[in-house]
Amino acid sequence: MEQSTDSNEGDDDFSPEKRLEAPNHRLIEAGIATIPDMETLRECVAYENAHQNRTPILKRLDRKAAELREAEEECCLNQQRRSVFPFVG
């Protein structure tokens, strides 16, 4: 059976509800840790605000946003370095 190309994007199908309504804290932490991008993070924040509004979860989502921003900045800096010095590292 042939798989679609969308199957490689498994995290995109992992809804905010599944990430944040897990039966225990460790699964919620794992759901937050595996958020791949800012769009998904925003969806999770909106879901949490609308349904539970738990301060510890919102704080963890805020830390994840900082991690994603830092990774994005690092990626942009690396791309700039490659374009300026294409033969270095």
N, C-alpha and C positions, 0 to 999 in steps of 0.2 A: 504494500500500500504506500502511496506517495504522501509525503508530509508537505504541508504548505510552508511557505517561507515565513509566515507569521509565527510559527511555533518556536522560533528562536527568540521571540520577544515575550517570554513567559511572564516576566514581571509586569508587563502592561496589562495582563489579564487578572492580576492580583488586585482586587478592588480595595478601596479604603476600608470598607466594612470587614473584609477578610483580614486585613493587616491589623486593625485596631480592636476588633471584637473577639479576639482569641480567648480561649478558656483560661489561660494563665499569663502571668507577666513576662515570662521568658519568650513566649511566642509573639507577644506584642512587640517586645524589643527586637526580635528577629524580623518581624514585619517592617519595623521602622528602619532597621539596619540595611535592609535590602531595597529601600526606595532608590530607584535608579536616576531620577532626574527631578528638577524643580516643579515640573507640571504635576507629576505624581504626588510630590510633597504637598503642593497647594491643595490638591484634591483631598488628601488625608487631613490637612488642617481644617478645611471646610467641613468635612464629615465630622471630625471631632467636635468642632464648635457647634454644629447643628444637633448632635446626638448626645454626647457625653459631657463635653467641656471639662475634661479632667486636667487640672493644672500640671501634674507630673508628665502626662503624655504630651501636652502642648509644649512643655519645656524640652522634652526629648526631641520633638519635631523641630523645635527652634535650633537645637544643637546639630541636628541632621542638616538643616538648611545651611548652617555655617560650614559644615563639612563639604557639602556640595558646592558652595560658592568658592571655597578654598581650592577644591579640586579643579574647578572650572578656571580659576585664575592661574593655577599652576600649568594647566594644559595650554592656556593662551600664551603664557610666558615661554613655554617650551617651543611652541610653534613659531613665536617671534624669533627666538634664538636660532632655530633651524633656517629661517628665511634670511637672516642676517649672516649667519655662519653655516652654510649648507654642508660643509665637510667636517664639522665638529659635532661629536657626541650624539 
